[in-house]
Structure formats: structure tokens, C-alpha cells
């Protein structure tokens, strides 16, 4: 869950353009039937990737922090990466950069050496090879970020710490489909060929159009207790969170919790809870919903929190899982039940 400011849009566009080219050049070569075993300690059994000549369905593991993790390989070394729809660019934990042998950007590269994220500057590093199932990306740019908050939480519950994040710069070019309930990441390994993953059933689900900002954040329209609002679709957020000022303006009561939330370059902040009578996402109505309440000023920029309608918060992993959320990056559609 992080949001770069508007300044590094050129980085995101360059990275997405780089991925589109890499996918077309590399995936046709490596698009064979591949089995990917999941060996994370929290997983009670192995799972395997399913591959067609064009699509690959990768199993995901859900952490106790409600993150969806995929097994990947960075420069030949195994890594666990969070699939984060709220991250415009992919990232690597700063304390893992040396382990994975990431290199700085070249002097003649069209990529900047560092970018601004949530008010702080982070370096850009290059992975010689990033492999996700049968997908192989060469000279992959990744932003180095401090994931210390997530690592501390993982150690507290004795589970695997994450090594990095897969963001929109990979999910859009591969026309990915992320099934939050079934815990599957489906990649189109040849985006130049149209088509959908065979046997993928959307019956009983309602389609909600996704609006994509210049910064590659995903937004859906809805309402909170009848007031029109937008929500950012953020699988990196452990639960649905509303902006504190929005909740105050709505005169919705909140209560304290022992929990806190953090994001890249931002300090941990206390999370309160509010009971929402009716939360609507597109045509899907959710009644009697408890949501977290935090200050989102550092995460959502460019006046969107005061827009018309305002961005009221983050549609997080818990809600997406419970309502069979499926994010189709190819058609820019969110499916909910």
C-alpha cells in the first residue's frame, strides 16, 4: 500500500512500456507447461501453477496480514512478493537489495535513479531477471522501499517476511486477473493475442468499472451511507479503510482499537473502527459493515480526498475476499458478489 506522488509518472510509464515489450519478447519463448510448488511455511500443502499456451494461473498464499503472496525468482533466488493493486510500481525491500544482487540504474538509462513516494525519496534498482511462473522479465526496474513494518508484523506471528511487491507496472501489461477469494493470479503471457482464461466463471458476479488515474491507481465509484464517494482498490490494505475527515464530516461514530496501519515512508498510525450502515461499490450493496478509520492524507494526493465525489478510502483485502473480488486489469473491471 503505497502511492508515489505525481512527479514520477514518467517512471511508471517507462516501466509499463518496458514490461509490454518484455512480455512480448520473452513470454512466447517460456510459455510452456510449468508447475510452481508453494513451500511457504504457513501453507499446509503444495499448490501448482496452471498454464495454457497463453495464460498462466499462479496460486497465491494469504498471509496473516491478509496479503496475497506469489512465489517469484529474482536473479535466480526465490522471493515472496505481495500482489498489491494499490502499488503503481513494483518494489523490493531495501534490506534485500544486496541479497538479490540488484544493480543501480545505468547512467544512460531513461529511468530516474530515485523517485518520490509519500513525501520521501527511494532509489530505483534493476533486477537482471525477474521470473514469475513462466513469465520472465529482463532488466526489471524495482523501487527499493522500507518494508520494516510488514517484516515486524510477520515476525510477531512467526511467518515468512515478504521480499517485495508486484505492482501495476506488471499487472497492467500482462492483463492480469487477480481472484482475491480463490487466491489466484492469472497472467496473459502474450497480451498481443486477445482472449480470456478458459473456464474462468464470472456468473453471479457484478461488474464495476475501474477508473485508472495518471498515477496508475485504481478507483471505483460507490457510496457510504448514501453519500457518493470513490474508493481505491487496494489489495495491499489488510482491510477496508475510510479517511478520518470523511467519517467526521458524515458524523459517523468511531471507537478505538489496538491496531495500527503503516505505509511506505509514513509512520504507523492508530486505526479506529466505524460501523457503516450501507457501503455501496457500483451496484453491490454491503450492509452493516465495520471498517477501519485512519488519516489518508499522506497516501492520496492531488486533491482527490476533497474531490466531487471525494475519494473516501481504500477498498481493502478483507472486503475483496469476502465478496469474491476479481480484479481484471485487462478490461479494467472489478467483479464483486
C-alpha angles and dihedrals in degrees: 000000000000137000124206115213119250094266097082097052088118089060092052093047092047091048093048091047089049091052094048089054093044093049092052094046100040110030099063088060097048100035096115129127104286129179115208114196118210111219103170112142093236092056112092095201141018121268129198138214118245116216135187124181089274109017136051125196111204121195117235130208119221114222125211086255086062093249121144109229129197127195112241139163123231114195088339096309122115116249138178113223129187115231099227120181089186093062114086092195133034118250145192126213107259092228090057098051095095093042091057092041096235115178130214120257114275120256091243094046121120088224120092119244091234140010136205117250122180092337097313132093123243130187124243117227133186126232110206089213132009115186123191108176106305092342113102120187119190125210090005117189115223129176114233110229138173107254093173094126092056091044093053091050091049092052091051091059094037097242137131116289115230120245099204150319137277108215142182092285088073100028097056100047092048090047087231124197115208116198105197097188100043090038098231132142112201117196127194102221093193108037091175087073115071121225145098133255105276116249095013105146120208096168114133092023126112120225119231117188115235121220113210117208126216086260092055096250118145120232134182128190123238141120142259114220087339097311112122113244144152126236128202111231101232122170088177090068111087091219141356111292130192127204112259096227092050091053091048092051089051089052091232114161119238135194133206125259133188090239132102136194131213139183136189111301092358128105121244113271131198118258121221125191129233129187110228116202094204129006114185126194109185104311093337114104121201115193129203096009124173111210136178120252122210139147107270097182093112094049107043117051144172095062094293092132089062097037128119101281095015125224098253099185150296126315096219141199098269094057093042091052096046093049097043093252115198118184113202107195092182096059094025092235134139116208121204137172 
